[in-house]
Amino acid sequence: MSRFIILIAAAGMLLAGCNDKKSQTEAPRDLQIQQQLPSGHPDIGVTSATSVAGVSWTVPERWSEGSQKPMRVATYAIPAATGDTEGGECGVFYFGSGQGGDVQMNIDRWVNQFENGKPKQSSKEVNGMKVELVQIDGTYLAPGGPMMQSSGKFEKYRLLGAIVGGPEGSVFFKLTGPVKTIAEAEKDFNALVQSLQK
């Protein structure tokens, strides 16, 4: 009987040790991601930011904070429109002062994330900052991972993008999802753009 109790206690200590080891390996993994970020990239914390590179914005009420992802300042989840099986997502990116390429290079990159993507581009000024806007409709290739490979084809998708010339570099807002969902979210996206402040 005492041997049985000792075995149970030993098994419990072994499982606890495994859990401790797991938690110890998770933190360094986050640190490795942080170390891979370009110079000047903001720390990736547990909560989403609402300012970076000297630019702040207001998050629309209908949007909720999404899961943190490498290379993003913030991620917002957009509710699905009636009839759509999934919602949209808005990623906010900042790569550091003078980093990430020029505006057209990034718009071209977004266009190439669609099959035969044809962008509608415009620009405006918001509170003293130049903002380049783009809309792309079509079959989205959903790039992801370190090599930005396609994770599948999603038909009838839309991208709304805004590239803001902030005091400390460009800030990128990229909203993607099913056409109907993004059409419903466009008013919110435009409100976010209008809320931009230095």
PELIN-V816047 format. One record per helix or strand. SS is the DSSP state (a for helix, b for strand). FROM is the first residue (numbers start at 1). LEN is the number of residues. Records with the same first field share a line. If there is no record, write none. Layout:
SS = FROM-LEN ; FROM-LEN
//
This chain:
a = 2-35 ; 103-9 ; 179-16
b = 51-2 ; 55-2 ; 64-2 ; 74-5 ; 88-6 ; 114-13 ; 129-12 ; 143-2 ; 149-2 ; 154-13 ; 169-10 ; 197-1
//
